[in-house]
Amino acid sequence: MTTTIYGIKNCDTIKKAIKWLDANNINYTFHDYRVDGLNEELLAQLYTQCDPQLMLNKRSTSFRALTEEQKNNLDNDSLKALFLDTPTLIKRPLLIKDSESLLGFKDAQYQSFFQ
């Protein structure tokens, strides 16, 4: 079983998710967008795992910084360009286990996801 958690290390939700994974002895790889990067190849892979519209974090500071024109034109292609330019627009954490994905962190969701 391969588990990868995507996000940025200073995100509080990432910290909670990693704490949960460690406490439950789940082996994982952490991919920090700021350190490890986000390129078109990785984003294309993530798009096969998760709906791009669901990946958009509309509660983030990065989203609020978008222009109204950008916010009104959020199809998958425009999202791709925005995600590559500003990976903090991607909801965190994005967890991928084998071919399954989970966005965000809630203890109960992680419990059932790893059963």
Backbone bond lengths (Angstrom), bond angles and torsions (degrees), N, CA, C in turn:
res aa  C-N    CA-C-N  psi(-1)  N-CA   C-N-CA  omega(-1)  CA-C   N-CA-C  phi
1 M - - - 1.455 - - 1.533 108.88 -
2 T 1.320 116.23 126.28 1.449 122.22 177.85 1.520 108.80 -108.26
3 T 1.323 116.36 125.31 1.456 121.54 179.07 1.516 108.68 -124.62
4 T 1.330 115.82 128.22 1.459 121.50 177.11 1.515 108.23 -128.28
5 I 1.322 115.31 135.53 1.456 121.42 176.86 1.533 106.64 -113.78
6 Y 1.343 115.05 128.62 1.461 122.24 -176.99 1.518 110.00 -110.37
7 G 1.326 116.35 139.71 1.461 121.14 177.53 1.508 111.39 166.24
8 I 1.326 116.09 -151.46 1.459 122.34 175.72 1.528 107.91 -128.56
9 K 1.321 115.96 140.45 1.467 120.02 -168.97 1.522 115.16 -65.33
10 N 1.330 118.47 -24.83 1.465 118.57 -178.34 1.526 113.48 -89.92
11 C 1.318 117.76 6.95 1.467 122.63 177.80 1.532 109.29 -78.05
12 D 1.323 116.87 128.92 1.464 121.19 -178.97 1.530 112.30 -61.31
13 T 1.328 116.86 -37.56 1.461 119.94 -179.60 1.524 110.63 -68.48
14 I 1.318 117.07 -37.18 1.472 121.33 175.50 1.529 108.86 -61.67
15 K 1.314 116.28 -44.84 1.473 120.54 180.00 1.533 111.09 -58.85
16 K 1.346 116.58 -42.52 1.469 120.51 178.70 1.529 110.89 -64.73
17 A 1.330 116.30 -42.74 1.465 120.40 -178.84 1.530 110.66 -65.28
18 I 1.321 117.07 -43.42 1.467 120.47 179.69 1.527 110.47 -65.56
19 K 1.321 116.22 -39.79 1.476 120.13 176.83 1.528 109.87 -59.97
20 W 1.341 116.94 -42.58 1.459 121.23 179.08 1.533 110.26 -64.66
21 L 1.314 117.68 -46.03 1.475 121.11 179.76 1.523 110.41 -59.92
22 D 1.336 117.06 -44.63 1.464 120.83 179.25 1.533 111.24 -63.59
23 A 1.326 116.71 -44.64 1.468 121.04 -178.97 1.522 111.94 -63.87
24 N 1.331 117.09 -27.18 1.458 121.38 -178.53 1.532 112.85 -102.41
25 N 1.334 114.94 15.23 1.470 121.64 176.04 1.528 113.45 53.12
26 I 1.334 115.99 42.33 1.461 121.56 177.13 1.525 107.85 -95.12
27 N 1.323 116.63 123.35 1.462 120.35 175.52 1.515 108.75 -76.50
28 Y 1.319 116.79 134.13 1.460 120.95 -178.06 1.527 109.82 -151.79
29 T 1.309 114.35 164.79 1.457 122.65 171.36 1.515 106.36 -115.75
30 F 1.327 116.59 135.56 1.454 120.80 177.64 1.524 108.87 -101.98
31 H 1.321 116.59 125.96 1.465 122.27 177.56 1.520 107.74 -111.25
32 D 1.334 115.43 108.80 1.461 121.76 179.25 1.527 108.09 -90.61
33 Y 1.329 116.52 117.70 1.465 120.34 -178.41 1.527 111.86 -57.00
34 R 1.323 117.02 -35.65 1.470 119.96 -177.18 1.522 111.86 -75.70
35 V 1.304 117.85 -33.10 1.462 121.64 -178.54 1.531 110.88 -91.44
36 D 1.325 116.37 -50.11 1.463 121.64 -174.65 1.526 113.11 -89.20
37 G 1.322 116.27 -14.53 1.455 120.98 176.41 1.520 114.38 84.63
38 L 1.308 113.87 171.14 1.455 122.82 175.32 1.521 106.25 -142.27
39 N 1.331 116.00 114.05 1.462 120.29 179.37 1.528 109.55 -114.83
40 E 1.329 115.68 175.85 1.469 120.11 -177.13 1.523 112.43 -60.71
41 E 1.320 116.61 -37.19 1.468 120.54 -178.88 1.532 111.01 -64.59
42 L 1.327 116.69 -47.36 1.466 120.00 179.26 1.531 110.22 -65.34
43 L 1.328 117.17 -42.61 1.458 119.75 -179.91 1.530 111.02 -62.58
44 A 1.323 117.40 -39.86 1.473 120.54 177.31 1.527 109.93 -61.29
45 Q 1.320 116.74 -39.49 1.463 121.24 177.93 1.535 110.09 -64.84
46 L 1.324 117.18 -43.31 1.464 120.91 179.05 1.528 110.74 -64.47
47 Y 1.332 116.50 -36.61 1.472 120.68 178.47 1.531 111.26 -62.41
48 T 1.334 117.99 -30.21 1.468 119.84 178.33 1.526 110.68 -75.04
49 Q 1.319 117.35 -20.65 1.455 122.65 -177.43 1.530 113.05 -94.29
50 C 1.341 116.12 -25.81 1.462 119.18 -169.90 1.536 110.02 -148.44
51 D 1.301 116.85 143.85 1.464 122.23 178.45 1.537 109.47 -66.53
52 P 1.334 117.62 121.92 1.465 120.80 -178.96 1.535 113.21 -55.73
53 Q 1.309 117.11 -34.93 1.464 119.71 179.52 1.532 111.27 -64.97
54 L 1.325 116.33 -34.92 1.463 120.60 178.05 1.530 111.46 -76.43
55 M 1.326 116.07 -24.09 1.462 120.62 179.96 1.528 112.50 -71.34
56 L 1.318 117.58 -22.66 1.463 121.63 -176.37 1.524 110.79 -71.16
57 N 1.317 115.93 124.26 1.459 122.12 178.92 1.533 108.71 -93.16
58 K 1.318 115.56 95.40 1.458 120.87 -177.18 1.529 112.83 -76.66
59 R 1.332 116.93 -4.92 1.462 120.55 179.05 1.523 112.44 -99.42
60 S 1.339 116.31 1.25 1.466 119.86 -175.25 1.529 112.43 -82.69
61 T 1.314 115.08 156.83 1.457 121.61 173.73 1.524 109.90 -60.12
62 S 1.323 116.05 -37.73 1.466 120.56 179.46 1.522 111.33 -61.47
63 F 1.329 117.28 -39.40 1.460 120.41 178.93 1.532 110.43 -66.80
64 R 1.312 116.58 -43.26 1.465 120.08 -179.90 1.526 111.55 -63.01
65 A 1.338 116.82 -24.89 1.470 121.24 -179.87 1.532 112.83 -79.77
66 L 1.337 117.34 -11.19 1.464 120.10 179.03 1.528 110.25 -68.33
67 T 1.324 115.55 152.89 1.462 119.88 175.75 1.530 108.96 -73.76
68 E 1.309 116.85 161.64 1.461 120.47 177.28 1.522 110.47 -61.06
69 E 1.332 116.87 -37.18 1.466 120.76 178.66 1.532 110.42 -61.19
70 Q 1.337 116.39 -43.66 1.469 119.61 178.00 1.524 110.95 -63.69
71 K 1.312 117.27 -43.85 1.463 121.43 -179.18 1.522 111.85 -63.66
72 N 1.322 117.13 -30.85 1.464 121.33 -178.56 1.523 113.07 -86.28
73 N 1.325 117.64 -3.58 1.465 121.75 -178.01 1.527 109.38 -129.16
74 L 1.318 116.24 65.07 1.462 120.47 -173.86 1.523 112.54 -108.38
75 D 1.335 116.36 55.94 1.463 118.85 172.77 1.531 107.90 -80.39
76 N 1.310 117.45 173.69 1.466 121.08 -174.76 1.527 113.15 -61.57
77 D 1.331 117.67 -34.33 1.462 120.06 178.93 1.523 111.72 -69.58
78 S 1.335 117.51 -43.39 1.461 119.14 178.89 1.531 110.35 -68.82
79 L 1.326 116.65 -33.86 1.467 119.67 175.94 1.521 111.12 -62.87
80 K 1.324 116.23 -39.59 1.468 120.28 179.30 1.523 110.23 -56.57
81 A 1.332 116.63 -48.34 1.465 120.52 179.78 1.530 110.94 -63.74
82 L 1.333 116.60 -41.94 1.468 120.08 179.41 1.527 111.54 -65.15
83 F 1.340 117.41 -43.83 1.467 120.81 179.77 1.528 111.01 -62.47
84 L 1.334 117.29 -41.12 1.462 120.37 179.77 1.524 111.05 -66.19
85 D 1.328 115.74 -37.41 1.464 120.44 -179.56 1.530 111.79 -77.06
86 T 1.335 116.13 -37.53 1.466 121.60 -175.78 1.529 109.66 -137.55
87 P 1.345 117.48 82.66 1.470 120.14 -177.56 1.526 114.26 -60.38
88 T 1.330 117.73 -18.55 1.471 119.76 178.74 1.525 111.88 -69.57
89 L 1.330 117.66 -5.18 1.471 120.91 173.50 1.530 111.53 -76.34
90 I 1.326 116.72 -13.61 1.466 120.48 -179.41 1.524 108.95 -82.90
91 K 1.321 115.18 129.17 1.463 121.83 179.00 1.526 109.05 -55.72
92 R 1.328 115.66 140.66 1.460 120.68 -177.01 1.523 110.51 -123.41
93 P 1.313 113.96 149.40 1.457 127.57 -15.15 1.527 111.73 -76.45
94 L 1.293 113.79 157.77 1.460 121.48 168.72 1.520 104.31 -106.70
95 L 1.319 115.82 115.02 1.462 121.85 -177.11 1.521 108.52 -109.20
96 I 1.319 116.31 129.85 1.463 121.14 177.94 1.521 107.79 -122.83
97 K 1.330 114.94 123.08 1.465 121.54 176.19 1.515 106.40 -122.60
98 D 1.331 115.59 113.43 1.460 121.27 -175.36 1.528 108.87 53.46
99 S 1.311 119.18 -111.73 1.471 119.69 -179.22 1.526 112.22 -109.99
100 E 1.323 117.32 13.38 1.466 121.80 179.58 1.526 109.84 -106.41
101 S 1.330 115.99 150.56 1.461 119.35 178.07 1.522 110.51 -131.78
102 L 1.330 114.30 156.99 1.455 121.64 178.83 1.520 107.21 -145.66
103 L 1.329 116.59 131.27 1.463 121.97 178.66 1.520 110.20 -106.88
104 G 1.325 115.45 139.89 1.452 120.23 178.63 1.520 110.93 81.94
105 F 1.325 115.81 -179.17 1.460 119.89 177.66 1.514 110.69 -137.53
106 K 1.308 114.21 124.72 1.456 123.21 168.45 1.515 105.34 -141.57
107 D 1.311 116.20 132.50 1.462 122.17 -176.87 1.524 111.67 -50.15
108 A 1.327 117.40 -49.04 1.465 121.61 -176.73 1.531 111.43 -63.51
109 Q 1.337 116.52 -37.85 1.475 119.57 177.70 1.516 111.12 -63.77
110 Y 1.313 116.44 -43.67 1.468 120.19 -179.99 1.536 109.86 -65.06
111 Q 1.351 116.43 -39.90 1.475 120.10 177.95 1.513 110.52 -55.17
112 S 1.314 117.04 -51.51 1.471 119.65 -177.01 1.525 111.45 -73.07
113 F 1.312 118.41 -32.44 1.466 122.12 -179.80 1.530 111.15 -64.00
114 F 1.332 117.14 -35.13 1.463 121.02 -176.21 1.534 113.81 -99.40
115 Q 1.343 117.82 9.70 1.465 119.51 177.41 1.497 110.89 -80.85
